[in-house]
Amino acid sequence: MDFAHDDRTEQLLADLRTFLADRVVPALPEFDAQVAGGDNRWAWSRVPVLGELRDEARERGLWNLFLPGEHGAGLTNLQYAPLAELTGRCIRLAPAVLNCAAPDTGNMEVLAQFGTDAQKAQWLEPLLRGEIRSAFAMTEPDVASSDATNIELSIRRDGDEYVVNGRKWWITGAMNPDCRIFIVMGKTDPEAERHRQQSMVLVPRDTHGLEVVRGMEVFGYDDHDHGGHAELRFTDVRVPATNLIAGEGDGFAIAQARLGPGRIHHCMRSIGLAEVAVEAMCRRVSERVAFGRPLAEQGVVRDWIAESRVRIEQLRLLVLKTAWLMDTVGNKGAHTEIQAIKIATPKTVEWILDKAIQAHGAAGLSQDTELAAAFAGIRTLRFADGPDEVHKNALAKAELRRHAH
């Protein structure tokens, strides 16, 4: 693979760096103040400053960069990787400004790839314009959702409708009142082959019987500036049969198709977050003195900094290789590398954030820095899109098969 960026990527990188430095990062305090001062703290997508920044992002050609093909910017994964990394440097605001924030990105990919023309017109188009938000309802409280075939929510055909019954939780973005549509995964045929039991249906937020039970917290953070995570209950929820995505039994395959790009997008952004953590750590240890010497002269601190740089460079190379493979041999051909980055990135960035927190002392635990909230967020990635252990198990099985005689 060629590590040099092409001309288009270089121009987009320059434009995005300028936009982030001049407009997005300076707007973060105003964004926080407007969210905190609003009537509904979950409705972050309605604050004026975000609308202004989104209008600017469209004008600058920095909109829907994540989505290839006719619906998005037409970038490859390799072109998008350094752009996503830049957004990770202002992870609470930049992805939303560019309409490149999860879970909408994955949901737009599902609708673009598997949706009917009618489904695209009703839901994909307003998502592409940033007019609404969405959520992906897969994880459940009563089963080990690390095995997606365990999912118990029932999707039963009744004439020209599907009837949905069950519970979901940790549904990202669901607390936001602008989240107008849920992609819901459940079982249509419990007697079918194990990976053909599941299907996905579109459930509008205002459908009778759909209840948002409560918001969920991560280490005490409610993540309200990203729409929050929620527990949902579906009680005899009826939707038209035309709300089925693809066909009955296709749910597991759709989930796998959705999670591949989602995993690499998370990893790209996380590298940007790690870079910010290293910068903060270096600034802090250069300013503080302990036992007669600046912290930056302490051997253990220098070890943290050196290790952080090595680990970031390793991660970036692996992510770029994965993006290149996804572009050249497809997501299936890049399956091993996708699993590898999903295993390596959250754990590595968590380690770097931990050292940055340690370097800051008690301030690193407080609301005076972004580090504690970032740590809570990155820790969730060791569960999101599949826990570490599931990916390690699958990766090890593939390795064993490769070396079998």
C-alpha positions as CSV (number, residue, x, y, z in Angstrom):
1,M,0.0,0.0,0.0
2,D,1.1,3.6,-0.6
3,F,1.2,5.7,2.6
4,A,1.1,9.0,0.7
5,H,-2.3,10.8,0.7
6,D,-3.7,11.6,-2.8
7,D,-4.4,15.2,-3.8
8,R,-8.1,15.1,-2.8
9,T,-7.3,13.8,0.7
10,E,-4.5,16.4,1.2
11,Q,-6.9,19.2,0.3
12,L,-9.7,17.8,2.6
13,L,-7.2,17.4,5.4
14,A,-6.1,21.0,5.0
15,D,-9.6,22.3,4.9
16,L,-10.7,20.2,7.9
17,R,-7.7,21.2,10.0
18,T,-8.5,24.9,9.4
19,F,-12.2,24.4,10.1
20,L,-11.6,22.5,13.3
21,A,-9.0,25.0,14.6
22,D,-10.8,28.2,13.6
23,R,-14.4,27.2,14.2
24,V,-15.2,23.9,15.8
25,V,-12.8,23.6,18.7
26,P,-13.3,27.2,19.8
27,A,-17.1,26.6,19.7
28,L,-17.0,23.7,22.2
29,P,-17.6,25.8,25.3
30,E,-20.5,27.6,23.7
31,F,-21.9,24.2,22.6
32,D,-21.7,22.9,26.1
33,A,-23.3,26.0,27.5
34,Q,-26.2,25.9,25.0
35,V,-26.8,22.2,25.7
36,A,-26.8,22.8,29.5
37,G,-29.0,25.8,29.2
38,G,-31.7,24.2,27.1
39,D,-35.0,22.7,28.2
40,N,-33.9,19.2,27.3
41,R,-30.3,18.2,27.9
42,W,-30.7,15.3,25.5
43,A,-31.6,17.5,22.6
44,W,-28.0,18.5,21.8
45,S,-28.7,18.4,18.0
46,R,-31.0,21.4,18.3
47,V,-28.6,24.0,19.8
48,P,-28.0,27.0,17.5
49,V,-24.2,26.8,17.4
50,L,-24.3,23.2,16.1
51,G,-26.7,24.3,13.3
52,E,-24.3,27.1,12.3
53,L,-21.3,24.8,12.2
54,R,-23.2,22.2,10.2
55,D,-24.1,24.9,7.6
56,E,-20.5,25.8,7.4
57,A,-19.4,22.2,7.0
58,R,-21.8,21.8,4.1
59,E,-20.4,24.9,2.4
60,R,-16.9,23.7,2.9
61,G,-17.6,20.3,1.3
62,L,-17.0,18.5,4.7
63,W,-20.3,16.8,4.9
64,N,-21.0,13.0,5.0
65,L,-17.4,12.3,4.4
66,F,-17.7,8.7,5.9
67,L,-20.2,7.4,3.2
68,P,-18.8,6.1,-0.1
69,G,-20.9,5.9,-3.3
70,E,-23.6,8.1,-4.6
71,H,-25.0,9.1,-1.2
72,G,-21.8,10.4,0.4
73,A,-18.6,12.1,-0.4
74,G,-17.4,9.1,-2.4
75,L,-14.2,8.7,-0.4
76,T,-12.5,5.3,0.1
77,N,-11.8,4.0,3.6
78,L,-8.2,4.9,3.2
79,Q,-9.0,8.5,2.2
80,Y,-11.5,8.8,5.1
81,A,-9.1,7.4,7.8
82,P,-7.0,10.5,8.4
83,L,-10.1,12.7,8.3
84,A,-11.8,10.6,10.9
85,E,-8.7,10.8,13.0
86,L,-8.8,14.6,12.9
87,T,-12.4,14.5,14.1
88,G,-11.3,12.4,17.1
89,R,-9.3,15.4,18.3
90,C,-12.6,17.1,19.1
91,I,-14.6,13.9,19.5
92,R,-17.6,15.4,21.4
93,L,-18.5,17.9,18.6
94,A,-16.6,17.4,15.3
95,P,-18.2,14.1,14.1
96,A,-21.7,15.6,14.7
97,V,-20.7,18.8,12.9
98,L,-19.7,16.8,9.8
99,N,-22.7,14.5,10.0
100,C,-20.2,11.7,10.6
101,A,-21.3,10.6,14.1
102,A,-22.3,7.2,15.3
103,P,-24.8,5.6,15.3
104,D,-26.2,7.5,12.4
105,T,-23.2,6.6,10.2
106,G,-23.9,2.9,10.5
107,N,-27.6,3.3,10.1
108,M,-27.1,5.4,6.9
109,E,-24.8,2.7,5.6
110,V,-27.5,0.0,6.3
111,L,-30.2,2.0,4.5
112,A,-27.9,2.9,1.6
113,Q,-26.9,-0.8,1.1
114,F,-30.1,-2.7,2.0
115,G,-33.0,-0.2,2.1
116,T,-35.8,0.0,-0.4
117,D,-36.3,3.1,-2.5
118,A,-39.2,4.0,-0.2
119,Q,-37.2,3.4,3.0
120,K,-34.4,5.6,1.6
121,A,-36.7,8.4,0.7
122,Q,-38.4,8.4,4.1
123,W,-35.4,7.9,6.4
124,L,-32.0,7.9,4.6
125,E,-32.5,11.3,2.9
126,P,-33.3,13.2,6.1
127,L,-30.4,11.5,7.8
128,L,-28.1,12.5,5.0
129,R,-29.3,16.1,5.4
130,G,-28.8,16.0,9.2
131,E,-32.5,16.7,9.8
132,I,-33.1,13.7,12.1
133,R,-31.2,11.3,14.3
134,S,-31.5,7.5,14.5
135,A,-30.6,4.5,16.7
136,F,-29.6,0.9,16.3
137,A,-31.4,-1.4,18.7
138,M,-29.5,-4.7,19.0
139,T,-28.2,-5.3,22.6
140,E,-30.6,-6.8,25.2
141,P,-30.5,-6.9,29.0
142,D,-31.7,-10.5,29.5
143,V,-29.2,-12.4,27.3
144,A,-25.5,-12.4,26.6
145,S,-25.6,-10.1,23.6
146,S,-22.0,-10.8,22.8
147,D,-23.5,-13.7,20.9
148,A,-26.0,-11.9,18.6
149,T,-27.9,-15.2,17.9
150,N,-29.1,-15.0,21.6
151,I,-31.3,-12.0,20.8
152,E,-34.8,-12.7,22.0
153,L,-36.9,-9.7,20.9
154,S,-39.8,-11.1,18.8
155,I,-40.7,-9.8,15.4
156,R,-43.8,-11.7,14.3
157,R,-45.6,-11.4,11.0
158,D,-49.3,-10.7,11.3
159,G,-50.9,-10.0,7.9
160,D,-49.5,-6.8,6.4
161,E,-47.7,-5.9,9.7
162,Y,-44.9,-7.0,12.0
163,V,-45.6,-7.1,15.7
164,V,-42.5,-6.4,17.9
165,N,-42.2,-7.4,21.5
166,G,-39.1,-7.3,23.8
167,R,-36.5,-5.2,25.5
168,K,-33.3,-3.5,24.4
169,W,-30.7,-1.5,26.3
170,W,-27.6,0.6,25.8
171,I,-29.2,2.0,22.6
172,T,-27.0,4.9,21.7
173,G,-28.7,8.2,20.8
174,A,-32.2,7.0,21.8
175,M,-32.6,9.7,24.5
176,N,-32.4,12.5,21.9
177,P,-35.9,13.6,20.8
178,D,-34.6,14.1,17.3
179,C,-34.0,10.3,17.1
180,R,-36.9,9.6,14.9
181,I,-36.2,6.1,13.7
182,F,-34.9,2.8,15.2
183,I,-33.4,-0.1,13.3
184,V,-34.5,-3.0,15.5
185,M,-33.0,-6.5,15.4
186,G,-35.0,-9.4,16.6
187,K,-36.1,-13.0,15.8
188,T,-38.7,-13.7,13.1
189,D,-38.1,-17.5,13.0
190,P,-36.7,-19.1,16.2
191,E,-36.8,-22.5,14.4
192,A,-34.6,-21.5,11.4
193,E,-30.9,-22.1,11.1
194,R,-29.0,-20.3,13.8
195,H,-27.8,-17.3,11.7
196,R,-31.1,-17.1,9.8
197,Q,-33.4,-16.5,12.7
198,Q,-32.9,-12.7,12.9
199,S,-34.4,-9.9,11.0
200,M,-34.3,-6.1,11.1
201,V,-37.3,-3.7,11.0
202,L,-37.7,0.0,11.0
203,V,-39.7,1.3,14.0
204,P,-40.5,5.1,14.1
205,R,-40.1,6.7,17.5
206,D,-43.8,7.7,17.8
207,T,-45.1,4.1,17.2
208,H,-47.6,3.0,19.8
209,G,-46.1,0.6,22.3
210,L,-42.5,1.8,22.0
211,E,-41.3,3.1,25.4
212,V,-38.0,4.8,26.2
213,V,-37.7,3.4,29.8
214,R,-34.6,5.3,31.1
215,G,-31.2,6.7,30.2
216,M,-28.1,4.7,31.0
217,E,-24.9,6.0,32.5
218,V,-21.2,5.1,31.9
219,F,-19.2,5.5,35.1
220,G,-21.7,8.2,36.1
221,Y,-21.6,10.0,32.8
222,D,-25.0,10.2,31.0
223,D,-23.4,11.2,27.7
224,H,-26.2,13.6,27.1
225,D,-24.3,15.7,24.6
226,H,-24.4,12.7,22.2
227,G,-28.0,11.8,22.8
228,G,-27.5,9.3,25.6
229,H,-27.9,5.6,25.8
230,A,-31.3,4.2,26.7
231,E,-33.3,1.2,27.7
232,L,-36.3,0.5,25.5
233,R,-39.4,-1.6,25.8
234,F,-41.5,-2.8,22.8
235,T,-45.0,-3.9,23.7
236,D,-47.1,-5.1,20.8
237,V,-45.5,-2.5,18.5
238,R,-47.0,-2.8,15.0
239,V,-45.2,-1.6,11.9
240,P,-46.0,-2.2,8.2
241,A,-44.4,-5.2,6.7
242,T,-42.7,-2.8,4.2
243,N,-40.6,-1.7,7.2
244,L,-38.6,-4.9,7.0
245,I,-35.0,-4.3,5.9
246,A,-34.0,-6.7,3.1
247,G,-35.6,-10.1,3.8
248,E,-36.6,-12.3,6.8
249,G,-33.6,-14.0,8.1
250,D,-31.1,-11.4,6.8
251,G,-30.7,-9.6,10.1
252,F,-27.5,-11.3,11.2
253,A,-25.8,-10.7,7.9
254,I,-26.9,-7.0,7.9
255,A,-25.5,-6.6,11.4
256,Q,-22.1,-7.9,10.3
257,A,-22.1,-5.7,7.3
258,R,-22.9,-2.7,9.5
259,L,-20.4,-3.4,12.2
260,G,-17.3,-3.7,10.0
261,P,-17.2,0.0,8.9
262,G,-18.4,1.1,12.3
263,R,-15.5,-0.6,14.0
264,I,-12.9,1.0,11.8
265,H,-14.5,4.5,12.2
266,H,-14.4,4.1,16.0
267,C,-10.7,3.2,15.8
268,M,-9.8,6.1,13.5
269,R,-11.4,8.6,15.8
270,S,-9.8,7.0,18.8
271,I,-6.4,7.5,17.4
272,G,-7.1,11.3,17.2
273,L,-8.3,11.1,20.9
274,A,-5.0,9.4,21.9
275,E,-3.0,12.1,20.2
276,V,-4.8,14.8,22.2
277,A,-4.2,12.8,25.4
278,V,-0.4,12.6,24.6
279,E,-0.3,16.4,23.9
280,A,-2.1,17.1,27.2
281,M,0.3,14.8,29.1
282,C,3.4,16.5,27.6
283,R,2.1,19.9,28.5
284,R,1.2,18.9,32.0
285,V,4.5,17.2,32.9
286,S,6.5,20.2,31.4
287,E,4.7,22.6,33.8
288,R,4.8,20.7,37.1
289,V,7.8,20.1,39.5
290,A,8.0,17.3,42.0
291,F,11.0,16.3,44.2
292,G,13.1,19.1,42.8
293,R,12.7,18.2,39.1
294,P,10.1,18.8,36.4
295,L,7.9,15.8,35.9
296,A,9.1,15.7,32.3
297,E,12.5,14.7,33.6
298,Q,11.2,11.7,35.6
299,G,12.1,8.4,34.0
300,V,8.7,6.8,34.5
301,V,7.0,9.8,32.9
302,R,9.3,9.7,29.9
303,D,8.5,5.9,29.6
304,W,4.8,6.7,29.4
305,I,5.4,9.3,26.7
306,A,7.7,7.1,24.6
307,E,5.4,4.1,24.9
308,S,2.4,6.2,24.0
309,R,4.1,7.3,20.8
310,V,5.1,3.8,19.8
311,R,1.6,2.4,20.4
312,I,-0.1,5.2,18.5
313,E,2.1,4.6,15.5
314,Q,1.5,0.9,15.6
315,L,-2.3,1.5,15.8
316,R,-2.3,3.9,12.9
317,L,-0.4,1.6,10.7
318,L,-2.8,-1.3,11.5
319,V,-5.8,0.9,10.9
320,L,-4.5,2.2,7.6
321,K,-3.7,-1.4,6.4
322,T,-7.2,-2.4,7.4
323,A,-8.8,0.5,5.5
324,W,-6.7,-0.3,2.4
325,L,-7.7,-4.0,2.6
326,M,-11.4,-3.0,2.9
327,D,-11.0,-0.9,-0.2
328,T,-9.1,-3.5,-2.2
329,V,-10.5,-6.9,-1.1
330,G,-13.7,-5.9,0.7
331,N,-14.8,-6.1,4.3
332,K,-14.9,-9.9,4.3
333,G,-11.3,-10.1,3.0
334,A,-10.3,-7.6,5.7
335,H,-12.1,-9.5,8.5
336,T,-8.9,-10.5,10.4
337,E,-7.6,-7.0,10.4
338,I,-10.9,-5.5,11.4
339,Q,-11.0,-7.8,14.4
340,A,-7.4,-7.0,15.2
341,I,-7.9,-3.2,15.3
342,K,-11.1,-3.6,17.3
343,I,-9.1,-5.6,19.9
344,A,-6.0,-3.4,19.9
345,T,-7.4,0.2,19.7
346,P,-9.7,0.6,22.7
347,K,-7.3,-1.2,25.0
348,T,-4.3,0.8,23.8
349,V,-6.0,4.2,23.9
350,E,-7.4,3.3,27.3
351,W,-3.8,2.8,28.5
352,I,-2.7,6.1,27.0
353,L,-5.6,8.0,28.7
354,D,-4.8,6.3,32.0
355,K,-1.2,7.6,31.8
356,A,-2.4,11.0,30.9
357,I,-4.8,11.0,33.9
358,Q,-1.9,9.9,36.1
359,A,0.3,12.7,34.8
360,H,-2.4,15.2,35.7
361,G,-2.8,14.0,39.3
362,A,-6.2,14.6,40.8
363,A,-7.0,17.1,38.0
364,G,-7.1,14.2,35.6
365,L,-10.1,12.7,37.5
366,S,-12.0,16.0,37.6
367,Q,-14.3,17.9,35.3
368,D,-11.5,20.4,34.7
369,T,-10.1,18.2,31.9
370,E,-11.6,16.0,29.2
371,L,-9.6,13.0,30.3
372,A,-12.0,11.3,32.7
373,A,-15.0,11.5,30.3
374,A,-12.8,10.4,27.5
375,F,-11.7,7.4,29.5
376,A,-15.3,6.4,30.3
377,G,-16.1,6.8,26.6
378,I,-13.2,4.7,25.3
379,R,-13.9,2.0,27.9
380,T,-17.3,1.4,26.3
381,L,-15.6,0.5,23.0
382,R,-14.3,-2.7,24.6
383,F,-18.0,-3.7,24.5
384,A,-19.4,-1.8,21.6
385,D,-19.7,-3.7,18.3
386,G,-18.6,-6.8,20.2
387,P,-16.5,-7.4,23.3
388,D,-12.8,-8.0,23.2
389,E,-13.2,-11.7,24.1
390,V,-15.5,-12.4,21.1
391,H,-13.1,-10.9,18.7
392,K,-10.1,-12.6,20.2
393,N,-11.8,-16.0,20.1
394,A,-12.8,-15.6,16.4
395,L,-9.3,-14.3,15.5
396,A,-7.6,-17.2,17.3
397,K,-9.9,-19.8,15.6
398,A,-9.0,-18.3,12.2
399,E,-5.3,-18.4,13.1
400,L,-5.5,-22.0,14.2
401,R,-7.3,-23.0,10.9
402,R,-4.6,-21.2,9.0
403,H,-1.9,-23.3,10.6
404,A,-3.7,-26.6,10.7
405,H,-2.0,-29.5,8.9
